[in-house]
Amino acid sequence: MTIPIPAVSAPLEVVPDDSVTMAEPSAPPGGEGRSPGRLAWRRFKRDRTGVVSAYVVLFFFVVAICAPLIAKVYGKNPYTTYGQNDPSLLNDFGFPVKPNGGISSHFWFGIEPQLGRDVFTFLIYGIRNSLLIATATTLLVTVLGIVVGITVGYLGGRTDYLIGRVIDILLAFPSTLFFIAFWPVLISIMVSPEENTPVWLTVVSLISVMTAFGWAPIARLLRGEVLALREREFVEASKVTGASPARIIFKELLPNLWTPILIQATLALPMFVTTEAALAFLGVGLSDPTPDWGVMIQNGAKYYESDITFMLFPGLSMVIFVIAFNLLGDSVRDALDPKTKR
Amino acid sequence: MSSTTPPAPAASPAPAGAHSAAPAGTPLLEVSGLTKHFPVMGGFPIRRRIGAVQAVDGLDFSVAAGESLGLVGESGCGKSTTGRLITRLLEPTGGRITYRGQDITHASRRQLAPVRSEIQMIFQDPYASLNPRQTVGRIVSGPMEINGIGPPGGRERRVRELLETVGLNPEHYNRFPHEFSGGQRQRIGVARALALEPKLIVADEPVSALDVSIQAQVVNLLQEVQRNLGIAFVFIAHDLAVVRHFSQRVAVMYLGRIVEVADRDQLYGNPRHPYTRALLSAVPEVAADDAAPPRERIRLAGDVPSPLNPPSGCRFRTRCWKATERCGSESPPLVRAEGSGEGHLSACHYPEDVAALTESKGSRGTKGVTGSVDLEISKEP
């Protein structure tokens, strides 16, 4: 109170040592600040496992997207029964004449026993279909989880209680068993027995059932995050200035939630890949003429006692993909949340 | 209030000034009978209300334009709740909050909109009060964006001016909060509060999370803001020295009630409420005069009673050395006690003698900002 007060624009007497010295060395003057996102990207680039698995995952997605192009260049398709058209490829028992599943310069991954389809194109189309289903499911699950989680967390009270119980039930529900038990019933209601089940119906029902059971974990996680965040003072600061709930959710809360969302999504996708394959293997979901990882493994299981090659390609590629994606998810988490120690 | 015309950066248009031609002498903010009870739910299987935390119970005070009112008290006495009630972050259970003659006690978000820009808040924790995902520029310009204010020269220019006002480098516009120290972050919080050119700022323990050396800087900054821009403050703190440095008027709270309110000099020099006296006597003297006899120290016995079930009558009576039966049956009103100065109100049946603590007047410090105060609460042997 004895300090003479200078004009507002004049620097305060106590300021210089604080603001000038500490700020300058951190970044070039006038430069952009290092956003949390950028810092995470830097950390990610330094993580070798993460980068390698990112490339592997990227490779799978490129293959999936370019499958028709690759097939065209390669000159085959997954539906033609090459082995039956050309009797020199399969022997009398329906197995490839050449060793190792009939691998040759024409058929890179060999040909399938009995039908004689090309394994390579079947595999890349299978990857394409599996990834399509898994990616669509992941997107839907994430969007649904975000909407439900943030709404419930922000509103709290009775809504929170009701949706919380729904989430509990969903998490406890044996979704795979449910699908195996009820999917045929559902299909028989929608499709007359004489007709073949259209592929789109299978795909849509797969995606919707996996979504219906899949959103619960991410919603529950985000609910907790929002509960913690909405009590933070920056939300109150926003309220004091008159921010609407929509603005608080989208501008204040959501940017702080991308970390858990991204982590959950990267861990969910490989899970859906395996779930989808498991369903196909068990005979529900996609079935034979449609190329799919699960269908391939199902076929491979018929022959692996005599020749393991047909099991090897889909099995190995799937294991590689799932491991790479999970490692990627771990790296993403480590990069976004530097405090987690493994 | 200081009527120094603020310099150019701060002299930008007064927000929504048309409706607010309050006559001189009318307090900016008037609070009467303000009450906030937090319900306590429990029971099984049907959850029901089993009690209430009486966080704030019948507050009366007013803040004049340009004035700084300090609100002190122990932890849990309802200071922060009061701040959040004034800014309407919490819904009051009872009472009235009037801002410039306008009743805002239960105003909805839309009704509040014009008032929102005039009452701003500075928060306690500079690490929690800034969104980690937003740049400084976005944090400070956010309030303007929400209220649709487009200052001449654009929002970015205004933000840079504000950053300069609070002693930060305008080049920090694109930085993120994690790149700043605690003191700098609190300055960003101040800049954000100033962005709407408020008439009243509620500062909720703005320096208690900072280093002592940084506390002085931030308090000085707030003081300049208050003097140069003529902004009224409700300054919530538990640190008596900081409040003394900053506030012209001080209210002492105990368990959800104001026990004494007076001008700074009267309150610190001549406390009438036993609790105020005990609080003041607990302030450690850093540079005690060796010649002076050691000051009498009042040790309060026992703990603060639970606000779930506060004592009847005077709430301080359970720890008061003067308490009688009357204190338990009769709640003392907040009135001007005999011998008190103008505007010096205290709520006690047996006020302290006038000038009981005069000897400490001499130590009324200019550099009293340092040295935080913890209440010493120990059982009497």
Interface residues (C-beta under 8 A of the other chain):
Chain A: M1 T2 I3 I5 P6 A7 V8 S9 P11 L12 E13 V14 V15 D18 S19 V20 M22 A23 S26 A27 P29 G30 G31 E32 G33 R34 S35 P36 R232 E233 F234 E236 A237 S238 K239 V240 T241 G242 A243 S244 R247 K251 E252 P255 N256
Chain B: P6 P7 A8 P9 A10 R84 T87 L89 R109 L112 A113 R116 S117 I119 Q120 M121 F123 Q124 D125 A128 S129 L130 N131 P132 R133 Q134 T135 V136 G142 P143 I146 N147 E164 T165 G167 L168 N169 E171 H172 N174 R175 F176 H178 E179 F180 S181 G183 Q184 R187 G189 R192 L196 I214 A216 Q217 N220 L221 Q223 E224 V225 R227 N228 L229 H245 T366
